[in-house]
């Protein structure tokens, strides 16, 4: 069991050492310039710097940088597995299938069909935290983004990155999406497998209704969420912003095929819903999913980590203490004299400039 980092995103904080070292170098160069400018005042310079220990400035910088590095390292939270325990868990397994075709960029539902679908998927995943949730994106083909997992943060991140570029081949191949969802869920011997299909429903390829009926007989329940207004929306070219045209030079109007979507849901024993109010839709779909038979989940391991951050912070405190108790002057009185002398030096018009 090796050491892992909980927050690798804080690695860039170590770059703070660069400006700290740069400022110290500039300040040392500035002090040398000031001492050079006081060369015509040797007695004053000797008096002011009688107790000065310049090499301790470097030591203080080293300890300060060590303390700063320790703080950055503590934020990373290096840790190692202390112990694991198998925790029996009960829950459902759901595959969320999201349409990411270009038609989902239509804005007949603000801010767009795709944004509305992602917001719905995020809230539904949070509602079912603790159950196994998978994510599949489709357009002209289907691609599994995340196998069923209880890792809510991973699911959330996967949903937020979905877009038309997720699946390069464009189209709306619902049959391929249902087939991939069934294959991804079939690895677990569960009686019921829940699928939430979120799409604008323009099936351009395959026979989605027939495939859904076949999978429904095998225990896959598909709840369908339709995204898009009944009047539809003209599709815009994502690159130019102008309306798309078909082979007959007519503008392309995208309308949800709700009749097909209702048929898909009914053939599997699922339900159909038009996505309007996101929160209400989440409550409704979560209630439907709650009817699925709960099963023991295989990945119910509870992991305890041993964190090194407290010991690192203790070292930071030691470094700061050492840095604080390394005075640049042997006595406190010369410090006040040096400050007073510096003020007098810079206030004197005849002082030589570096």
C-alpha positions in Angstrom: 0.0 0.0 0.0 1.7 3.1 -1.2 1.2 6.8 -0.5 -1.4 8.7 -2.5 -2.3 12.3 -2.8 -5.9 13.4 -2.1 -5.7 16.9 -3.7 -3.2 16.9 -6.6 -4.8 20.1 -7.9 -2.8 22.0 -5.3 0.6 21.1 -6.8 0.8 24.4 -8.5 1.0 26.1 -5.1 4.7 25.1 -5.1 5.2 27.8 -7.7 4.9 30.3 -4.9 8.5 29.6 -4.0 9.6 31.3 -7.2 8.3 34.8 -6.3 9.5 34.4 -2.7 13.0 33.6 -3.8 12.9 36.4 -6.4 11.8 39.0 -3.8 14.6 37.8 -1.4 17.2 38.1 -4.2 16.0 41.6 -5.1 16.0 42.7 -1.5 19.6 41.4 -1.0 20.7 43.2 -4.1 18.9 46.4 -2.9 20.7 46.2 0.5 24.1 45.8 -1.3 23.3 48.9 -3.3 22.4 50.9 -0.2 25.6 49.8 1.5 27.5 50.9 -1.6 25.8 54.2 -1.5 26.9 54.7 2.1 30.6 54.1 1.3 31.3 57.8 1.9 29.9 57.3 5.5 32.2 54.5 6.7 31.9 55.3 10.4 28.1 55.3 10.2 28.1 52.2 8.2 30.4 50.4 10.7 28.2 51.5 13.6 25.0 50.4 12.0 26.3 47.0 10.8 28.5 46.2 13.8 26.1 43.4 15.0 24.7 42.5 11.6 25.0 38.9 10.5 24.2 38.8 6.8 24.6 35.0 6.3 21.6 34.4 8.6 19.5 36.1 6.0 20.0 33.1 3.7 19.3 30.7 6.6 16.0 32.4 7.3 15.0 32.3 3.7 15.7 28.5 3.6 13.6 27.9 6.7 10.8 30.1 5.4 10.8 28.2 2.1 10.7 24.9 3.9 7.7 26.1 5.9 5.9 27.3 2.8 6.6 24.0 1.1 5.3 22.2 4.1 2.1 24.1 4.0 1.6 23.3 0.3 2.4 19.6 1.0 -0.1 19.5 3.8 -2.8 20.9 1.5 -2.0 18.0 -0.9 -2.8 15.7 2.0 -0.5 12.7 1.4 -2.0 9.6 2.9 -1.9 5.9 2.9 -4.5 3.2 3.4 -4.8 2.4 7.1 -7.5 -0.3 6.9 -10.4 -1.4 4.8 -13.7 -2.9 5.9 -16.4 -4.6 3.8 -19.7 -2.8 4.5 -22.9 -4.5 3.3 -24.8 -2.0 1.1 -28.2 -2.1 -0.5 -29.2 -0.1 -3.5 -30.2 0.0 -7.1 -28.1 0.1 -10.3 -29.0 2.8 -12.8 -27.5 3.6 -16.2 -28.0 7.2 -17.3 -28.1 7.5 -21.1 -27.7 11.1 -22.4 -28.1 12.3 -25.9 -25.2 14.5 -27.0 -26.1 14.9 -30.6 -26.0 18.4 -32.3 -29.8 18.6 -32.0 -29.3 18.8 -28.2 -27.7 22.3 -28.7 -31.2 23.7 -29.7 -32.3 26.4 -27.3 -36.0 26.0 -27.4 -35.5 25.0 -23.7 -33.3 27.5 -21.9 -30.4 27.6 -21.8 -30.2 24.6 -24.2 -31.5 21.1 -24.4 -28.1 19.7 -23.5 -27.6 22.0 -20.5 -31.0 21.1 -19.2 -30.3 17.4 -19.6 -27.0 17.7 -17.8 -28.5 19.7 -15.0 -31.2 17.0 -14.6 -28.6 14.2 -14.7 -26.5 15.9 -12.0 -29.4 16.3 -9.6 -30.6 12.8 -10.2 -27.2 11.4 -9.5 -27.0 13.4 -6.2 -30.5 12.2 -5.3 -29.3 8.5 -5.6 -25.9 8.9 -3.9 -25.0 5.5 -2.5 -26.4 3.5 -5.4 -24.4 2.4 -8.4 -24.8 4.9 -11.2 -23.3 4.6 -14.7 -23.1 7.1 -17.5 -23.4 6.5 -21.3 -23.4 9.2 -24.0 -24.7 8.7 -27.5 -25.2 10.4 -30.8 -24.6 8.4 -34.0 -23.0 5.8 -31.8 -22.9 5.0 -28.1 -20.0 5.3 -25.8 -19.7 4.3 -22.1 -18.4 7.2 -20.1 -18.5 5.6 -16.6 -19.4 2.1 -15.6 -21.8 1.8 -12.6 -20.1 3.1 -9.5 -20.9 4.6 -6.1 -18.3 7.3 -6.7 -20.6 10.3 -6.9 -17.7 12.8 -7.6 -16.6 10.8 -10.6 -20.1 10.7 -12.0 -20.6 14.4 -11.4 -17.3 15.2 -13.3 -18.2 12.9 -16.2 -21.6 14.5 -16.6 -20.2 18.0 -16.6 -17.8 17.2 -19.4 -20.5 15.8 -21.8 -20.9 17.7 -25.1 -21.3 17.0 -28.8 -17.6 16.3 -29.1 -17.9 13.4 -26.6 -19.2 11.3 -29.5 -17.6 12.3 -32.8 -20.1 10.4 -35.0 -23.2 12.5 -35.2 -26.8 11.3 -35.4 -29.3 9.9 -32.9 -28.9 6.2 -32.6 -31.2 5.3 -29.7 -31.0 1.6 -30.6 -27.2 1.6 -30.1 -27.6 3.5 -26.9 -30.0 0.9 -25.4 -27.9 -2.0 -26.6 -24.7 -0.5 -25.0 -26.7 0.2 -21.8 -27.9 -3.3 -21.6 -24.5 -4.8 -22.2 -23.0 -2.6 -19.5 -25.6 -3.7 -17.0 -25.7 -7.3 -17.9 -22.4 -8.1 -16.2 -24.2 -8.0 -12.8 -26.7 -10.7 -12.1 -29.5 -8.3 -11.1 -33.2 -9.0 -11.7 -34.0 -5.5 -12.6 -31.7 -3.0 -14.4 -32.8 0.6 -14.5 -32.1 2.9 -17.4 -32.8 6.6 -17.6 -32.8 7.7 -21.2 -32.6 11.5 -21.7 -33.0 12.6 -25.3 -34.9 14.8 -27.8 -36.1 11.5 -29.4 -35.3 12.0 -33.1 -34.2 8.4 -33.8 -32.5 8.6 -37.2 -31.2 5.0 -37.2 -32.2 1.5 -36.2 -35.4 0.2 -34.6 -35.3 1.5 -31.0 -38.8 0.3 -30.0 -38.2 -3.3 -31.0 -34.8 -3.4 -29.2 -36.3 -1.8 -26.1 -39.1 -4.5 -26.0 -36.5 -7.3 -26.3 -34.4 -5.8 -23.4 -37.5 -5.2 -21.4 -38.3 -8.9 -21.4 -34.8 -9.4 -19.9 -35.5 -7.2 -17.0 -34.3 -3.8 -18.2 -36.6 -1.0 -17.3 -36.2 2.2 -19.3 -37.6 5.5 -18.0 -37.5 8.1 -20.8 -37.1 11.8 -20.3 -37.9 13.9 -23.3 -36.0 17.2 -23.8 -37.4 19.8 -26.2 -40.5 21.8 -26.8 -43.4 20.5 -28.9 -43.0 23.2 -31.5 -39.3 22.4 -31.9 -36.4 24.6 -32.8 -34.3 25.4 -35.8 -30.9 23.8 -35.5 -27.9 26.1 -35.8 -24.4 25.3 -37.0 -22.2 25.3 -33.9 -19.4 26.8 -35.9 -21.1 29.6 -37.8 -24.3 30.1 -35.8 -26.5 30.0 -38.9 -29.4 27.6 -39.3 -28.5 24.2 -40.7 -30.0 23.2 -44.0 -30.8 19.7 -45.4 -30.0 18.3 -48.8 -33.0 20.2 -50.2 -31.7 23.6 -48.8 -34.5 23.7 -46.2 -33.8 24.7 -42.7 -33.7 21.8 -40.2 -36.4 21.8 -37.6 -35.8 19.6 -34.6 -38.8 18.3 -32.7 -38.9 15.5 -30.1 -40.5 12.3 -31.2 -42.5 11.8 -28.1 -44.6 9.0 -29.6 -41.5 6.9 -30.1 -40.2 7.7 -26.7 -43.5 6.7 -25.0 -43.4 3.4 -26.9 -39.9 2.7 -25.7 -40.8 3.3 -22.1 -44.0 1.3 -22.2 -42.4 -1.7 -23.9 -40.0 -2.1 -20.9 -42.4 -1.3 -18.1 -40.9 2.2 -17.7 -42.5 5.6 -17.6 -42.3 8.7 -19.9 -41.8 12.3 -18.8 -41.2 15.6 -20.6 -38.5 17.6 -18.9 -39.8 21.0 -17.9 -39.2 21.8 -14.3 -35.9 20.1 -13.4 -36.5 19.6 -9.7 -40.0 18.2 -10.2 -38.6 15.8 -12.9 -35.9 14.6 -10.5 -38.4 13.8 -7.8 -40.7 12.0 -10.3 -38.0 9.9 -11.9 -36.4 9.1 -8.5 -39.8 7.8 -7.3 -40.0 5.6 -10.3 -36.5 4.2 -9.7 -37.2 3.6 -6.1 -39.7 0.9 -7.2 -36.8 -1.1 -8.6 -35.7 -4.1 -6.6 -32.8 -3.2 -4.3 -29.8 -5.6 -4.5 -26.6 -6.0 -2.5 -23.9 -3.8 -4.1 -20.5 -5.4 -4.6 -18.3 -2.4 -4.1 -19.3 -1.5 -0.5 -15.7 -1.2 0.9 -15.1 1.4 3.6 -11.5 2.7 3.4 -9.8 4.5 6.3 -6.7 6.6 5.4 -3.8 7.6 7.6 -3.0 11.2 6.8 0.5 12.7 7.1 -0.8 16.3 7.1 -0.7 16.8 10.9 3.0 15.7 11.1 3.8 18.0 8.2 2.2 20.9 9.9 4.2 20.2 13.0 7.4 20.4 10.9 6.1 23.7 9.4 5.7 25.1 13.0 9.3 24.0 13.8 10.6 25.7 10.6 8.8 28.9 11.4 10.0 28.9 15.0 13.6 28.4 13.8 13.2 31.1 11.2 11.8 33.5 13.8 14.5 32.9 16.3 17.4 33.5 13.9 17.9 37.3 14.3 19.9 39.2 11.7 21.4 41.2 14.6 23.2 40.0 17.7 21.4 42.5 19.9 18.1 44.3 19.9 19.5 47.8 20.4 21.4 47.9 17.1 18.2 46.9 15.3 16.6 50.2 16.5 19.8 52.1 15.7 19.8 50.6 12.2 16.2 51.5 11.6 16.9 55.1 12.8 20.0 55.3 10.8 18.3 54.2 7.7 15.5 56.8 8.1 18.2 59.5 8.6 20.1 58.3 5.6 17.2 58.4 3.2 16.0 61.7 4.6 19.4 63.3 4.0 19.5 65.1 0.6 23.2 64.7 0.2 23.1 61.0 0.5 24.8 59.2 -2.3 22.5 57.1 -4.6 23.3 53.6 -5.6 
